[in-house]
Every structure is written in C-alpha cells, then in structure tokens.
Amino acid sequence: MGGLSLEMMDFEPSALTPRGLARPSLFQNGDNKKQKVAPVAGPRKNLQLAVMEPGLKTTDGPSLDTILVNYLDTLTQRVNFHLGYPVNICYDHYATLAPLLQFHLNNCGDPFIQNTVDFHSKDFETAVLNWFAQLWEIEKDQYWGYVTNGGTEGNLHGILIGRELLPEGILYASKDSHYSVFKAARMYRMDSETINTSLNGEMDYSDLRAKLLQNKDKPAIINVTIGTTFKGAVDDLDIILQTLKDCGYSEDMFYIHCDAALCGLMIPFINNMISFKKPIGSVTISGHKFLGCPMPCGVQITRKSYINNLARNVEYIASVDATISGSRNGLTPIFLWYSLSAKGQIGLQKDVKRCLDNANYLKDRLQQAGISVMLNKLSIIVVLERPRDHEFIRRWQLSCVKDMAHVIVMPGITREMLDNFVNELVQQRKQWYQGGGVEPPCVADDIGAQNCACSYHKIDCISP
C-alpha cells in the first residue's frame, strides 16, 4: 500500500476527483487549485444512464470520465443543501484512505475468528467493537458484536436474538419505531403489538403497561428507540424496565433491543441511559449517521451468552457465523476505526454539544419568524411545518410526513447553512401564503398546540 498516509490532511469534497477524471476546467495552471463552481439552484436531475459497451461507443454522448466528473461536481455542490436526512457528510480523511479501494476486503463470519485469507479487516473491526463495548459499559469477555451494513441489519439481528431466546415472545414497538422493526416482525413471523406514542414521538408507557398485562402469559421482546426517526424522541429505558417489573415480568421473561441508530453516539455524552449494566439484550447504531462514513454501516453489540442461539459452524469459511449478512464490507470497520481514533471521545463530545446548540439555534430562529417548530430534549431533529412548495423541499432535501418536515442538525451543518435555509424559507412563505391571505397549516395535532404558530394557536398562546 506504499503511498497510504494516515496523517490528517485538509480536505474538501471536490478533492475527491479520481485519477483520470480531472478535466481542465476544474483546475488552474495545473496546480490543483480548484475553481469555484456556481451553486446548483435545485435538486440534481436523473442522469438516465445506460451501460456503455466499449466497442459500440458513439461520438454523440459524453465519455465515461465526463459523466463521472459532472456527477462529482453536482454532489459537491449539493452538499450545502443536505438538511433532511441523518447522514454526516463532513469528512476529512477519505482521500487518505482511498488507496484501500484497490483491495477486496471481506470480513466473512465471526469477527473474533481470523479468516483463512488475509484480505480482511477484522483486527480493525474488533478494535471498533471494543470501543463501543466500553462506551455502553460491558466487559470485553461479556459481549459479542459485529460491524453491520447499517441500522436495519442491526435491528434485524437484535430482534432475531430476542426471538431465538424467547420463541413465544411478543414484539412490542412504538408506532414511531423505525420501519425495519416492523419488517423484522414480518420476516420472522412474530406476534407484535404496536404501542401508541405521545405527541413528541415518545412511547406511551401507559399503553405499554396495558398491553403487557393483556399478554402476561407470554414473554416480551421490546424495541426501545433511542431517537425516533422523524421527531428524535427518546424512549425512557428506565421507565420501560420499571413498567416490566410492575407488570410482573422477571428478567428471564423479557428481552430489550435498543435501536440507537442516530443517538447511540450522542446519549452517552449526556447521560448513562444506554448501559449493559441494565438488563438489556442488544444495542445498535448506524455508523454513517452521527460519526460519518461514505457507505452505510453500523455496529451491533449483544451479550456473548446469547449468541450461541444464532451461531453456526461453517466449514467452507473455517469460521462460525452468527451475522445476518455473511460476507461483510471490510472497508467500513477501517473508516469507523479511523474516525473514532481521529476524533476521540473529546472530539465526539464537542460534536454533540455543537449539534445540540445549533439545533436550538435553528428552533429559536424559526420561532422568531413565526413558524411552527418543535425540538425534543436530547435531540438534534428540528420538526417544522411542511413547506408548501415541492421544489423547495427537494432543493433542501427535506424529509416530510403529513404536514411536517424536519431538519437534522448533523456535525457538518453550519449556522451559515441554517441561516440560508431560514432566510429562504421566510422569503418563500410570503409567496406561499400571499402576505397573510392564505393561512399556514395547523400542526397542533402533530407537534402540540404549544409548538404550533397557526393563527388560532398564536392568538390562543398570547391570550391572558
């Protein structure tokens, strides 16, 4: 790997132009000084590509290199308008790790058992797992885990362990749980109960209690969401554990999986909610979200004593396999290891504080502008009234549900980006609502009357 350097370097997304793809307009005087590209006003268009046969190439269309360079330019420009989805696209080390792409790295089977071939990264993988085991308070000899292909795989794995331990168990999940939890119930043909949520998206513990009591003759497999997908609500693990105890469920009669896809790296720097010192069964996060990675990935940790229920010996790979996917991307553990090593706990703690501060800054700016907005405690997801114009939604790449949209304030999002978003939103609303001639939607039923800025609730708010 000769030229691979692990030193930190200044990095911009546009520095990723592959060898052979640089076109003259990208550089000046051959010194790699990048020209500024005019911002893209709207979302990128579908490229309508087809696979190109070398022997049948015509001169009418663009070359392979031109297509890729233009695509790269578009992505580079659209970075500044990425507000609606939980992906950390603020990178500073991927050019450094790019030489690894010349190798096929496959972490097949158990990460704690070495492959029979050398092209794997299990040593990096176990280093990452040990770091998370320490973060979530479980000893090295007490846990098992692996680097997954994303949060969905972590949920599928965690819930599968629960089902294998408690075959007659009923899966309990709030209606605001990630859709992969209900996918798991269908895939495994599990009986399930959907638990109501409060307006902020948090599990309704009284509804959980009622349904646990209705099914007291069967074990409980509970999905606890540490940061719901749309509103960023955090289910209170301690209240859930107390509810189980109050309903007469002993520890051998329940299994708890914590879906902490976005917040699993944030919460430990705020409180010790996520801890294997409590009777939980598994925790999963998405590595490409708060930490950041150029491809989807995640981390799944469970108790070592549970994994024998899934593990099977596979002679062909000379290993035991208890994963969902079998062959696994060997690049992602290295990216995760590098990010964790470069940032450290102090750097991550700073990221958490900055994101929480910026989320509150955005909420305050929207409130001052008279726009309906909600922000949960411990959350970086700012929920606001849905913009009226589809082009505006696509321009800022917002996720929408009913009359709501949200902005997820990730580490790469600056206050300048947030100011640009708010300023443009305020300006556009004047056109959408014709200077007061058309009313903005009432979202009290979605985010609470205290957070709704429609004319009715605004008046109600200031009434004595």
Disulfide bonds with the S-S distance in Angstrom:
none
